[in-house]
Amino acid sequence: MTWVRPAAGRITSPYGPRKLAGSVSNHHDGLDLGSKRGPVHAARDGVVRSIWQTSKGAWVLDIRHPDEGGRQVRTRYIHMYRDEIAVAVGKRVTAGQQVGRSGASGTSAAHLHFEVLVDGRPVDPAPFLAARGVYLDGAPVADSRPSPAPIPTTPTGVLPVPITEDDDMFSDTDRKLLEQVRAGVDHLKARGYAYKLDGGRAFFAGVGTSARIWLDGAAHAAMGSPRVIPLPPDDPFWARTVIYTPGELYRRQGDRTGACYVLASGGIRHVSAAEYAAMGRPGLVDLPGTHPLWARPVVGG
């Protein structure tokens, strides 16, 4: 299997935890190559899965490659300009084929943000490619190349960089869940009010007597800003099953670990960074240490 370097330039920002302003931490799901306005190449043979724009304006090219060891492998190329992406969704590409040029969409300086995803989860591209003979920072001799390394996991308590995917990225399962969300919106229209955690920001609608659905900001605004009823953390409403992505997670103000929690039946549950990404990276709300939410027991994993 042939893998190639996706762009020229040195690594200017590696994969992994990084500090932002103040004490805020997040997780860089890929690495940046300082390729300026140079060409971008497909790192491996594959098929263009999608081309979409994030909420911050960055264009993303997503390519699906042949499975390796029964595991799905994809790469993403981010920050190119839309009119310079030279391939189309559904088209086959070959390793080394130019698919565009590095750009600055959604960012201030031109570079390539490059990601590798295995079974849908981001891994560090540098060791992944090094194990396949491609060295992004230097080129050791062939007989010293490392054997394929275990796929790393995102450190617990470190939050991934938000990337919002367009509708064409939703799976069939997600589409069914979206239909349930629309049912929740219809419920909100009929009842004229929604619920939120006292001190929180996300809105929910009840579905039947045992479930609740998160209503995003657009859905809430479309309802003409209906009455919102704040409920305390111990209200039975929060024990209902969530049948869609939680609208928000909660962090304790002053907690430098960045650990976040979701309301759960009987208490609160810690959410790992990997699970946070799988949830669709919902909003985060910092609550003071005196908030009654923190009196609830931590349950689950």
Secondary structure as a PSIPRED ss2 file (coil, helix, strand):
# PSIPRED VFORMAT (PSIPRED V4.0)

   1 M C   1.000  0.000  0.000
   2 T C   1.000  0.000  0.000
   3 W C   1.000  0.000  0.000
   4 V C   1.000  0.000  0.000
   5 R C   1.000  0.000  0.000
   6 P C   1.000  0.000  0.000
   7 A C   1.000  0.000  0.000
   8 A C   1.000  0.000  0.000
   9 G C   1.000  0.000  0.000
  10 R C   1.000  0.000  0.000
  11 I E   0.000  0.000  1.000
  12 T E   0.000  0.000  1.000
  13 S E   0.000  0.000  1.000
  14 P C   1.000  0.000  0.000
  15 Y C   1.000  0.000  0.000
  16 G E   0.000  0.000  1.000
  17 P E   0.000  0.000  1.000
  18 R E   0.000  0.000  1.000
  19 K E   0.000  0.000  1.000
  20 L C   1.000  0.000  0.000
  21 A C   1.000  0.000  0.000
  22 G C   1.000  0.000  0.000
  23 S C   1.000  0.000  0.000
  24 V C   1.000  0.000  0.000
  25 S E   0.000  0.000  1.000
  26 N E   0.000  0.000  1.000
  27 H E   0.000  0.000  1.000
  28 H E   0.000  0.000  1.000
  29 D C   1.000  0.000  0.000
  30 G C   1.000  0.000  0.000
  31 L E   0.000  0.000  1.000
  32 D E   0.000  0.000  1.000
  33 L E   0.000  0.000  1.000
  34 G C   1.000  0.000  0.000
  35 S C   1.000  0.000  0.000
  36 K C   1.000  0.000  0.000
  37 R C   1.000  0.000  0.000
  38 G C   1.000  0.000  0.000
  39 P E   0.000  0.000  1.000
  40 V E   0.000  0.000  1.000
  41 H E   0.000  0.000  1.000
  42 A C   1.000  0.000  0.000
  43 A C   1.000  0.000  0.000
  44 R C   1.000  0.000  0.000
  45 D C   1.000  0.000  0.000
  46 G E   0.000  0.000  1.000
  47 V E   0.000  0.000  1.000
  48 V E   0.000  0.000  1.000
  49 R E   0.000  0.000  1.000
  50 S E   0.000  0.000  1.000
  51 I E   0.000  0.000  1.000
  52 W E   0.000  0.000  1.000
  53 Q E   0.000  0.000  1.000
  54 T C   1.000  0.000  0.000
  55 S C   1.000  0.000  0.000
  56 K C   1.000  0.000  0.000
  57 G C   1.000  0.000  0.000
  58 A C   1.000  0.000  0.000
  59 W E   0.000  0.000  1.000
  60 V E   0.000  0.000  1.000
  61 L E   0.000  0.000  1.000
  62 D E   0.000  0.000  1.000
  63 I E   0.000  0.000  1.000
  64 R E   0.000  0.000  1.000
  65 H E   0.000  0.000  1.000
  66 P E   0.000  0.000  1.000
  67 D E   0.000  0.000  1.000
  68 E E   0.000  0.000  1.000
  69 G C   1.000  0.000  0.000
  70 G C   1.000  0.000  0.000
  71 R E   0.000  0.000  1.000
  72 Q E   0.000  0.000  1.000
  73 V E   0.000  0.000  1.000
  74 R E   0.000  0.000  1.000
  75 T E   0.000  0.000  1.000
  76 R E   0.000  0.000  1.000
  77 Y E   0.000  0.000  1.000
  78 I E   0.000  0.000  1.000
  79 H E   0.000  0.000  1.000
  80 M E   0.000  0.000  1.000
  81 Y C   1.000  0.000  0.000
  82 R H   0.000  1.000  0.000
  83 D H   0.000  1.000  0.000
  84 E H   0.000  1.000  0.000
  85 I C   1.000  0.000  0.000
  86 A C   1.000  0.000  0.000
  87 V C   1.000  0.000  0.000
  88 A C   1.000  0.000  0.000
  89 V C   1.000  0.000  0.000
  90 G C   1.000  0.000  0.000
  91 K C   1.000  0.000  0.000
  92 R E   0.000  0.000  1.000
  93 V E   0.000  0.000  1.000
  94 T C   1.000  0.000  0.000
  95 A C   1.000  0.000  0.000
  96 G C   1.000  0.000  0.000
  97 Q C   1.000  0.000  0.000
  98 Q E   0.000  0.000  1.000
  99 V E   0.000  0.000  1.000
 100 G E   0.000  0.000  1.000
 101 R E   0.000  0.000  1.000
 102 S C   1.000  0.000  0.000
 103 G E   0.000  0.000  1.000
 104 A C   1.000  0.000  0.000
 105 S C   1.000  0.000  0.000
 106 G C   1.000  0.000  0.000
 107 T C   1.000  0.000  0.000
 108 S C   1.000  0.000  0.000
 109 A C   1.000  0.000  0.000
 110 A C   1.000  0.000  0.000
 111 H E   0.000  0.000  1.000
 112 L E   0.000  0.000  1.000
 113 H E   0.000  0.000  1.000
 114 F E   0.000  0.000  1.000
 115 E E   0.000  0.000  1.000
 116 V E   0.000  0.000  1.000
 117 L E   0.000  0.000  1.000
 118 V E   0.000  0.000  1.000
 119 D C   1.000  0.000  0.000
 120 G C   1.000  0.000  0.000
 121 R E   0.000  0.000  1.000
 122 P E   0.000  0.000  1.000
 123 V E   0.000  0.000  1.000
 124 D C   1.000  0.000  0.000
 125 P H   0.000  1.000  0.000
 126 A H   0.000  1.000  0.000
 127 P H   0.000  1.000  0.000
 128 F H   0.000  1.000  0.000
 129 L H   0.000  1.000  0.000
 130 A H   0.000  1.000  0.000
 131 A C   1.000  0.000  0.000
 132 R C   1.000  0.000  0.000
 133 G C   1.000  0.000  0.000
 134 V C   1.000  0.000  0.000
 135 Y C   1.000  0.000  0.000
 136 L C   1.000  0.000  0.000
 137 D C   1.000  0.000  0.000
 138 G C   1.000  0.000  0.000
 139 A C   1.000  0.000  0.000
 140 P C   1.000  0.000  0.000
 141 V C   1.000  0.000  0.000
 142 A H   0.000  1.000  0.000
 143 D H   0.000  1.000  0.000
 144 S H   0.000  1.000  0.000
 145 R C   1.000  0.000  0.000
 146 P C   1.000  0.000  0.000
 147 S C   1.000  0.000  0.000
 148 P C   1.000  0.000  0.000
 149 A C   1.000  0.000  0.000
 150 P C   1.000  0.000  0.000
 151 I C   1.000  0.000  0.000
 152 P C   1.000  0.000  0.000
 153 T C   1.000  0.000  0.000
 154 T C   1.000  0.000  0.000
 155 P C   1.000  0.000  0.000
 156 T C   1.000  0.000  0.000
 157 G C   1.000  0.000  0.000
 158 V C   1.000  0.000  0.000
 159 L C   1.000  0.000  0.000
 160 P E   0.000  0.000  1.000
 161 V C   1.000  0.000  0.000
 162 P C   1.000  0.000  0.000
 163 I C   1.000  0.000  0.000
 164 T C   1.000  0.000  0.000
 165 E C   1.000  0.000  0.000
 166 D C   1.000  0.000  0.000
 167 D H   0.000  1.000  0.000
 168 D H   0.000  1.000  0.000
 169 M H   0.000  1.000  0.000
 170 F C   1.000  0.000  0.000
 171 S C   1.000  0.000  0.000
 172 D H   0.000  1.000  0.000
 173 T H   0.000  1.000  0.000
 174 D H   0.000  1.000  0.000
 175 R H   0.000  1.000  0.000
 176 K H   0.000  1.000  0.000
 177 L H   0.000  1.000  0.000
 178 L H   0.000  1.000  0.000
 179 E H   0.000  1.000  0.000
 180 Q H   0.000  1.000  0.000
 181 V H   0.000  1.000  0.000
 182 R H   0.000  1.000  0.000
 183 A H   0.000  1.000  0.000
 184 G H   0.000  1.000  0.000
 185 V H   0.000  1.000  0.000
 186 D H   0.000  1.000  0.000
 187 H H   0.000  1.000  0.000
 188 L H   0.000  1.000  0.000
 189 K H   0.000  1.000  0.000
 190 A H   0.000  1.000  0.000
 191 R H   0.000  1.000  0.000
 192 G C   1.000  0.000  0.000
 193 Y E   0.000  0.000  1.000
 194 A E   0.000  0.000  1.000
 195 Y E   0.000  0.000  1.000
 196 K E   0.000  0.000  1.000
 197 L E   0.000  0.000  1.000
 198 D C   1.000  0.000  0.000
 199 G C   1.000  0.000  0.000
 200 G C   1.000  0.000  0.000
 201 R C   1.000  0.000  0.000
 202 A C   1.000  0.000  0.000
 203 F E   0.000  0.000  1.000
 204 F E   0.000  0.000  1.000
 205 A E   0.000  0.000  1.000
 206 G E   0.000  0.000  1.000
 207 V E   0.000  0.000  1.000
 208 G C   1.000  0.000  0.000
 209 T C   1.000  0.000  0.000
 210 S C   1.000  0.000  0.000
 211 A E   0.000  0.000  1.000
 212 R E   0.000  0.000  1.000
 213 I E   0.000  0.000  1.000
 214 W E   0.000  0.000  1.000
 215 L E   0.000  0.000  1.000
 216 D C   1.000  0.000  0.000
 217 G H   0.000  1.000  0.000
 218 A H   0.000  1.000  0.000
 219 A H   0.000  1.000  0.000
 220 H H   0.000  1.000  0.000
 221 A H   0.000  1.000  0.000
 222 A H   0.000  1.000  0.000
 223 M C   1.000  0.000  0.000
 224 G C   1.000  0.000  0.000
 225 S C   1.000  0.000  0.000
 226 P C   1.000  0.000  0.000
 227 R E   0.000  0.000  1.000
 228 V E   0.000  0.000  1.000
 229 I E   0.000  0.000  1.000
 230 P E   0.000  0.000  1.000
 231 L E   0.000  0.000  1.000
 232 P C   1.000  0.000  0.000
 233 P C   1.000  0.000  0.000
 234 D C   1.000  0.000  0.000
 235 D C   1.000  0.000  0.000
 236 P H   0.000  1.000  0.000
 237 F H   0.000  1.000  0.000
 238 W H   0.000  1.000  0.000
 239 A H   0.000  1.000  0.000
 240 R C   1.000  0.000  0.000
 241 T E   0.000  0.000  1.000
 242 V E   0.000  0.000  1.000
 243 I C   1.000  0.000  0.000
 244 Y C   1.000  0.000  0.000
 245 T C   1.000  0.000  0.000
 246 P C   1.000  0.000  0.000
 247 G C   1.000  0.000  0.000
 248 E E   0.000  0.000  1.000
 249 L E   0.000  0.000  1.000
 250 Y E   0.000  0.000  1.000
 251 R E   0.000  0.000  1.000
 252 R E   0.000  0.000  1.000
 253 Q C   1.000  0.000  0.000
 254 G C   1.000  0.000  0.000
 255 D C   1.000  0.000  0.000
 256 R C   1.000  0.000  0.000
 257 T C   1.000  0.000  0.000
 258 G C   1.000  0.000  0.000
 259 A C   1.000  0.000  0.000
 260 C E   0.000  0.000  1.000
 261 Y E   0.000  0.000  1.000
 262 V E   0.000  0.000  1.000
 263 L E   0.000  0.000  1.000
 264 A E   0.000  0.000  1.000
 265 S C   1.000  0.000  0.000
 266 G C   1.000  0.000  0.000
 267 G E   0.000  0.000  1.000
 268 I E   0.000  0.000  1.000
 269 R E   0.000  0.000  1.000
 270 H E   0.000  0.000  1.000
 271 V E   0.000  0.000  1.000
 272 S C   1.000  0.000  0.000
 273 A H   0.000  1.000  0.000
 274 A H   0.000  1.000  0.000
 275 E H   0.000  1.000  0.000
 276 Y H   0.000  1.000  0.000
 277 A H   0.000  1.000  0.000
 278 A H   0.000  1.000  0.000
 279 M C   1.000  0.000  0.000
 280 G C   1.000  0.000  0.000
 281 R C   1.000  0.000  0.000
 282 P C   1.000  0.000  0.000
 283 G E   0.000  0.000  1.000
 284 L E   0.000  0.000  1.000
 285 V E   0.000  0.000  1.000
 286 D E   0.000  0.000  1.000
 287 L E   0.000  0.000  1.000
 288 P C   1.000  0.000  0.000
 289 G C   1.000  0.000  0.000
 290 T C   1.000  0.000  0.000
 291 H C   1.000  0.000  0.000
 292 P H   0.000  1.000  0.000
 293 L H   0.000  1.000  0.000
 294 W H   0.000  1.000  0.000
 295 A H   0.000  1.000  0.000
 296 R C   1.000  0.000  0.000
 297 P C   1.000  0.000  0.000
 298 V E   0.000  0.000  1.000
 299 V C   1.000  0.000  0.000
 300 G C   1.000  0.000  0.000
 301 G C   1.000  0.000  0.000
